[in-house]
Amino acid sequence: MSVTIIRAASQICNSLQDVLAKTYGPAGMDVLIDVMSTNIVATNHGSSIINSMQISHPIGQLIIDSVKKFHNITGDGSTSFILILASMMRQILRLVESEDTNNKWRSNHKEIVIKLTRALKKINLDLDEYFVHILRNLATFTKISDKSSITKTLDGIITTAMNGKFGPQAVVKLTKLAIELILRSANYSFTYTILNKAVNELIDEYHLFVTEIPQIPLDKSCILDGFVCIAFKLDQSERQQDNYSLSFNKLSQLKGGLGYQQNRIKRFISKLLQKNIKLIISTESASDIVVYLCNQAGIIILTNVEEEEINRLGYSCSINIIYEVEREQVIEPDVIGIAFCKLIAMGTQRYFQLIPQCADPNRIYSVIICGPAKELCRQYRAAIFNALKCVRMWLDPPDCLPAYRLCTVPGGGAVEFALVKVLKLLPDQDAIHRNACQIVSEGLLSVPHTLYNNSTNSKAGGFIRVLKEIDYEMDITANNNWKSINPYTGQLSSSGDAVEPIYVRYYSIRQCLQVIAQILKIDKVVPAVSLGANLVKQEEQDK
């Protein structure tokens, strides 16, 4: 609980906020990230920006790790997390420095920080009660059996998660793709259990069925039946092969050698035909004679396929991979029929679409994500993945809020405005508790304040007018009487397209309070290297 630690934490949070604040909301700006001077990315995605930063200070690493853990669960809200955390740390530093007038950390000042930490923990514990109080007014429930209602809610959640990160047309295309993916995985069944299971399976196995195709317009992105694997690039179809030289003294020896080789290949092909094998997928190249004899026997042979793609195919279709095959070996593969095999050429890549006979088309499929550049494909892929996490937050609210399952809350700072109102209506307690409520309130208001500053009509001191209007117009006890910031105009509004799962807002506030409590308990930072050196020196002295 050192003032130096609190000051360092506040400075680090302010530095992060300076980078992220202008990117917040659909009207936010982009940040240009230069990765080792080899890859330049323009993005306003908070998590991507934070992941590109390297902070050596242990407190900074603690904060960055907390944001990453938060984003891994929610899929969204990294920037608002930093905004709230930075504002709270500034308020705490001001309180501490006002008490520490002589720049000395006396025992009574430590006592104040201890009491403040307890007060913040008390607010964190009571957060469930505060949320229940405001959700009566803010929550919008979704009928799980209504297809149009489910689709509309999914569209709202996913669009809000992607809005501002890409252009409007890209957001529409990616949102439709994500919704189709969810509904298809759930076999178009609109029950809570099936939807929840489908979304969790999509998140766990996302990397297995997504294929990126750069240098192709995003409009070509789609979901295909079966399995799609990369074959080879058109300009790199011929891999370097080992060359062998054979010398024959007589033509008869050459004919005999070729005949022997052909007979070996034919015997191997006959074994394949006995097992009713009509398709061979290999990571290696094949000679012209092998390809010719396979084609003559009606066997399709796909060569030069990446080993990673082979393993992905085996996992998706539940078949074992044969890693080494001798021509004289008896083959006993898993019995699986291919009902459809098609070569797809897109850009400089070739892909094979395979549909197993036993496959349920709603369970075995591939998502094709196209983009003008490789980095954009990665961003599109990550955007859909993060949107799926947001949908999971909608399906799985906190255990303390079971009555608010499958409901959303408006964005634009409506939740933060309502919570600030609740904190103001709490019964008067001691000064420390009032300070704690003020710290949390300032942190919450940083979210709508930043949305206002990034809007086109923001003015100096204009947010004070907004707060006065909120105090006058917003009544948290009345139904549907909520207000939010329009991120484009900066005006107060009671209707907006932005909707978010409850858990994202709830979890961000709770995690911020936990991180602050953790920082306030730190007394000093001890380098592990110097600590180890001191221990070795002490052991030598003891000897």
Salt bridges, closest charged atoms under 4 A:
GLU97 OE2 - ARG7 NH2 3.19
ASP100 OD1 - HIS109 ND1 3.87
GLU111 OE2 - LYS115 NZ 3.38
ASP126 OD2 - LYS122 NZ 2.42
ASP128 OD1 - ARG510 NH2 2.94
GLU201 OE1 - ARG363 NH2 2.67
GLU212 OE2 - ARG381 NH1 3.13
ASP225 OD1 - ARG184 NH2 1.86
GLU306 OE2 - ARG239 NH2 3.51
GLU309 OE1 - ARG312 NH2 2.68
GLU328 OE2 - ARG264 NE 3.75
GLU328 OE2 - ARG267 NH2 3.73
GLU375 OE1 - ARG378 NH1 3.86
GLU416 OE2 - ARG505 NH1 2.61
GLU469 OE2 - ARG465 NH1 2.68
ASP471 OD1 - LYS424 NZ 3.51
GLU473 OE1 - LYS483 NZ 3.43
GLU500 OE1 - ARG505 NE 3.44
